[in-house]
Amino acid sequence: MITTAHSTTQPARFITSPILPLFILLLVTVLTGCSSFLREGTADLAGVGGAALASQVTDNAAIATGIGLGVRSAALAGLQYTQRKVHGAQQDMIARIAGNLEPGAVAHWQVTHRIPIEDDERGRVTVSRIISARHLICKEIVFSIDALIDQKPHSAFYVATICRDSNGWKWASAEPATERWGSLQ
């Protein structure tokens, strides 16, 4: 304790709330960009944090557990919504680039995420064929995700369909062709 002639200052206190370690772990999880760890870590940490907070409000274990599960579900839904938006923006960007291509032409694409929920990615895209009938104009595209694995170039290839509407080219594939895009396609 520091004492002066005019005042008394209390010693500095560190935050000892059970939420602080959870918040720090959540922050580290978000900044790592590992999506499976991020998904499960966010949900579990939110559930534990919600239960810890609820236990301060009520002594009923069932109610505290219910609050924890509710917070966990809300956090997971929020993360999944954000991931869908990120994937949708990435797919729309690839669609815009591919929409300007003629069949056989190749263009490069790259995405840099402002929020590190996903890794930054890059690759190539080409139009393999045009699918059209009257006012329906679509293109089948083949795109790659290019990376360095063990210092060697590696490309994974995917097929999708894009269509043009009044706002431009949009991702049109309804079913995923690969595990990588999952149910977000």
C-alpha positions in Angstrom: 0.0 0.0 0.0 1.3 3.5 -0.9 0.5 6.2 1.6 1.0 9.9 1.1 0.1 12.9 3.2 -3.1 13.5 1.2 -4.4 10.1 0.1 -4.2 6.3 0.5 -3.8 4.2 -2.6 -5.0 0.6 -2.7 -2.6 -2.0 -4.1 -3.2 -3.0 -7.7 -5.5 -5.9 -8.1 -5.5 -8.3 -11.0 -8.8 -9.4 -12.5 -9.5 -12.8 -10.9 -12.8 -13.5 -12.6 -13.2 -17.1 -14.0 -14.1 -15.5 -17.3 -10.7 -13.8 -17.9 -8.8 -17.1 -18.6 -11.7 -18.2 -20.9 -11.6 -14.9 -22.7 -7.8 -15.1 -23.2 -8.1 -18.7 -24.5 -11.0 -17.6 -26.8 -8.9 -14.7 -28.2 -5.9 -17.0 -28.8 -8.3 -19.5 -30.5 -9.7 -16.9 -32.8 -6.3 -15.6 -33.8 -5.0 -19.0 -34.6 -7.3 -19.5 -37.5 -7.6 -23.3 -37.1 -11.3 -23.7 -38.0 -12.0 -27.0 -36.2 -10.3 -25.8 -33.0 -12.0 -22.5 -33.4 -15.4 -24.0 -33.9 -15.2 -26.4 -30.9 -13.2 -24.1 -28.7 -15.5 -21.2 -29.2 -18.6 -23.3 -28.4 -17.1 -25.0 -25.4 -15.5 -21.9 -23.9 -18.8 -20.0 -24.3 -20.6 -22.8 -22.6 -18.2 -22.9 -19.7 -18.1 -19.1 -19.4 -21.9 -19.0 -19.6 -22.2 -21.6 -16.9 -19.6 -19.9 -14.7 -21.5 -16.6 -15.1 -24.8 -18.3 -14.5 -23.5 -19.9 -11.3 -22.9 -16.4 -9.9 -26.6 -15.6 -10.6 -28.2 -18.8 -9.4 -27.5 -21.7 -7.1 -29.7 -24.1 -9.2 -27.3 -26.3 -11.1 -29.9 -27.2 -13.7 -30.6 -23.5 -14.5 -26.8 -22.7 -14.6 -26.3 -25.7 -16.9 -29.2 -24.6 -19.1 -27.7 -21.1 -19.4 -24.3 -22.5 -20.2 -25.7 -24.7 -22.9 -27.7 -21.8 -24.3 -24.7 -19.5 -24.4 -22.7 -22.4 -26.1 -25.4 -22.8 -28.7 -25.6 -19.1 -29.4 -21.8 -18.8 -29.7 -21.6 -21.7 -32.1 -24.4 -20.4 -34.2 -22.7 -17.0 -34.4 -19.4 -18.5 -35.4 -21.1 -20.7 -38.1 -23.0 -17.6 -39.4 -19.7 -15.7 -39.7 -18.0 -18.7 -41.4 -20.9 -18.9 -43.9 -20.5 -15.2 -44.7 -16.7 -15.5 -45.1 -17.1 -18.5 -47.4 -19.9 -16.8 -49.3 -17.8 -13.7 -49.9 -14.9 -15.9 -51.1 -17.2 -17.8 -53.5 -18.7 -14.6 -54.8 -15.3 -13.2 -55.4 -14.2 -16.3 -57.4 -17.5 -16.1 -59.3 -16.9 -12.4 -60.3 -13.4 -13.3 -61.5 -14.6 -16.3 -63.5 -17.6 -14.5 -64.9 -15.3 -12.3 -66.9 -13.4 -15.2 -68.4 -14.0 -17.0 -71.7 -13.8 -20.8 -71.7 -10.2 -21.9 -71.4 -8.8 -18.6 -70.0 -7.2 -18.8 -66.6 -7.2 -16.1 -63.9 -5.7 -15.9 -60.4 -7.7 -15.2 -57.3 -6.7 -14.4 -53.8 -8.5 -13.7 -50.6 -7.1 -12.0 -47.5 -9.4 -12.2 -44.5 -9.7 -9.2 -42.2 -10.7 -11.5 -39.3 -8.6 -14.6 -39.1 -11.4 -17.1 -39.0 -10.0 -18.9 -42.1 -6.6 -19.0 -43.7 -5.9 -16.5 -46.4 -6.1 -18.5 -49.7 -5.2 -18.1 -53.4 -5.5 -20.1 -56.5 -6.5 -20.1 -60.2 -9.9 -20.3 -61.9 -10.9 -21.3 -65.4 -14.2 -21.7 -67.2 -14.7 -25.2 -68.5 -18.0 -24.6 -70.3 -20.9 -22.3 -70.7 -24.4 -23.5 -69.8 -27.1 -21.3 -71.1 -30.7 -21.3 -72.3 -32.6 -18.0 -73.2 -32.2 -15.8 -70.1 -30.3 -18.3 -68.0 -26.5 -17.8 -68.4 -24.2 -20.1 -66.3 -20.7 -21.3 -66.4 -19.1 -24.4 -65.1 -15.8 -23.5 -63.5 -12.7 -25.3 -62.2 -10.8 -23.6 -59.5 -7.8 -24.4 -57.5 -6.6 -23.7 -54.0 -2.8 -23.4 -54.2 -0.6 -23.8 -51.2 2.9 -24.7 -50.2 3.1 -28.0 -48.3 6.6 -29.0 -47.0 8.0 -26.2 -49.2 6.5 -27.9 -52.3 3.7 -26.4 -54.4 0.4 -28.2 -54.0 -3.0 -27.5 -55.7 -6.4 -28.9 -54.9 -9.0 -28.6 -57.6 -12.8 -28.2 -57.4 -15.7 -27.8 -59.8 -18.6 -25.4 -59.3 -21.3 -23.6 -61.3 -21.8 -19.9 -61.4 -24.7 -18.0 -62.9 -25.3 -14.4 -63.8 -28.3 -12.5 -62.3 -29.1 -8.8 -62.3 -26.4 -8.2 -59.7 -23.6 -10.0 -61.5 -22.1 -13.5 -61.2 -23.0 -15.6 -58.2 -22.0 -19.0 -56.9 -24.8 -21.4 -57.9 -23.7 -24.9 -56.8 -26.2 -26.4 -54.5 -24.4 -29.6 -53.4 -20.7 -29.7 -52.4 -18.5 -31.8 -54.6 -15.8 -32.0 -51.9 -15.4 -32.1 -48.2 -13.5 -28.8 -48.2 -16.5 -26.7 -49.0 -18.9 -28.8 -46.9 -22.4 -27.6 -46.4 -21.4 -24.0 -47.0 -21.5 -24.4 -50.8 
